[in-house]
Amino acid sequence: MSQRPLNVGLVGGGGGAFIVQPHQKAIHMDGTRRITAAALHPDPKVAMSEAANWPYPIQGYTSYDEMIAVESKKPVGERVDYVLIVTPNHVHFDPAMKCIQAGIPVFCEKPLTVTVEESDKLVKAVQEKKIPFGVAHTYLGHWTSRFSRHIVTSGLIGEVRWADSYYIQGWLAGRTEDTGSIQAEWRVDPKRAGASCCGGDIGTHALMQLRYVTGLNVTRVQGHLETFVAGRALDDHFTTYCQLSNGGKALVRATQIAIGHKNDLGIEVNGTKGTLQWRQEFPEEVVIKLPNQPDRTYFRGAVSANDGFLKDLPADLMAEPTIPPGHPEAFHDAFARLHRCFEQDVRAYQDGKPFTCDGAKYASVADGRMGLAFVEAAVRSAQKEGAWVDVT
Ligand SMILES: NC(=O)c1ccc[n+]([C@@H]2O[C@H](COP(=O)([O-])OP(=O)(O)OC[C@H]3O[C@@H](n4cnc5c(N)ncnc54)[C@H](O)[C@@H]3O)[C@@H](O)[C@H]2O)c1
């Protein structure tokens, strides 16, 4: 008999919210997960009316406190199996901590929290309870990100000397926050976004992509935070020069004022034997450059071992469910891959297996904490005109 689908509860997602939409498509993509409950808005009345008008039936709650209290008393099978947090950054910590304490696994949007201090508390709570917890660094979910990670961490392009990991956008090049964009409004507000707008919002994605693909950590950083649009309390341009844990160096940079750029996240890694390039706007391709050879472009779904460069491709990478090559996989598929992996961990946990996460399938709570440590170090460095600051 087939397994019952997992029940997912939402914190946030009403009132024209953005990232809930790709998540909910991804949650439903395999038929093995479905959204059954939600606290969609901080205003209880709006939360209930939005739930009543949700495209399919869900149990609405007036607040996440109510949802956690009611759902955690239900038996497994009827309660939510995990909660997805898609609220602005300052409303991550409280619902996440309350879910952990109530024994409900959490998949949380990035950045994990608004301070390292809050993130530390979540890391400790997850370790103590051994309860599934993931952070939604979307781009790790691309098959090509996993392929890139294999290429770099298995040494196929040699030792990493230099990497350039970037996220370039243009949507905050003017005063978008004055145009009625709810997404822009809270991102430029230090109380709701945290110590950095651009760094917290998308610099953390660039950092995570670097750490995931190379398997290396950023140990020290020189940070430069700029605000090009007048009247903003936070940065809209974030550049860091980084020391890597293997002795190499990297640029982790993000901007929201580069007119014409949409979601131009990408990474280039220069190793002692070759170079790897990947861009999320062309997420089906990984380019490898080797000395004195034509460039190789690998397409998802059309990769085989022992081609003169690749060897020993991991069985789980090759067995990853995908559609045939040429039918493009993209953003929603990346999200679905994260939820699919998280689902496996939630089911294992429900079968009595203590949760551990090495970050190979989706970002862990410790990865989320590292994002905050990186941003805080960059902010401190920028205050000292770009002096080196340890990322701890
Ligand atoms: N992984 C990604 O690629 C990605 C992309 C965009 C945003 N994000 C992250 O997702 C989060 C949400 O971003 P967004 O752009 O969707 O924001 P948004 O403003 O579009 O949506 C936020 C939602 O949270 C709700 N909300 C706020 N306070 C609440 C509360 N106390 N209780 C219940 N609901 C509440 C709002 O009503 C709204 O529905 C942010 O942390 C952001 O950094 C991640």
The ligand as an ORCA input file, in Angstrom:
! r2SCAN-3c Opt
* xyz 0 1
  N      14.756     30.618     -0.870
  C      14.549     31.623     -1.697
  O      14.939     31.547     -2.855
  C      13.808     32.832     -1.228
  C      13.263     33.749     -2.141
  C      12.504     34.815     -1.634
  C      12.335     34.980     -0.267
  N      12.923     34.097      0.594
  C      12.762     34.253      2.064
  O      11.428     33.887      2.374
  C      10.915     34.708      3.419
  C       9.648     35.397      2.931
  O       9.954     36.219      1.814
  P       8.808     36.691      0.802
  O       9.501     37.435     -0.264
  O       7.943     35.554      0.433
  O       8.030     37.700      1.759
  P       6.530     38.211      1.610
  O       6.505     39.552      2.249
  O       6.084     38.060      0.202
  O       5.689     37.180      2.486
  C       5.769     37.133      3.889
  C       4.535     36.444      4.429
  O       4.647     36.316      5.839
  C       3.399     36.680      6.430
  N       3.626     37.027      7.835
  C       4.357     38.042      8.364
  N       4.317     37.995      9.712
  C       3.574     36.895     10.040
  C       3.155     36.302     11.258
  N       3.522     36.815     12.448
  N       2.385     35.192     11.211
  C       1.981     34.675     10.033
  N       2.351     35.193      8.835
  C       3.126     36.290      8.845
  C       2.902     37.810      5.544
  O       1.537     38.028      5.720
  C       3.222     37.192      4.179
  O       2.240     36.262      3.836
  C      12.050     35.669      3.773
  O      12.741     35.200      4.889
  C      12.942     35.662      2.541
  O      14.294     35.929      2.846
  C      13.638     33.051      0.141
*
